[in-house]
Amino acid sequence: MHYLYILYSKKLDQYYSGHSKNVDNRLQKHNAGTSRATHRGVPWELKRVVEFPTKRQAIQAENWIKKMKSRIVIEKIISGVIDLEEIINSG
């Protein structure tokens, strides 16, 4: 299984999405400051994890979120109003 995850940084008041096979390990790396894209936002809080059967689908979901460039969309995903699996499978 592969996972799309959404993180939140209170420090930056910003969300970040990514994909991984091991979300716990990836979150530790983000919070260790080893990721260039997220080191300024430490500590990061895990807000949502969505499971996908393939890496390709997890990447598609991540790319869709990043293409939307919308905090409102991310918050709807977190709250469950938007179903990423449905969006990826319909496209």
Disulfide bonds with the S-S distance in Angstrom:
none
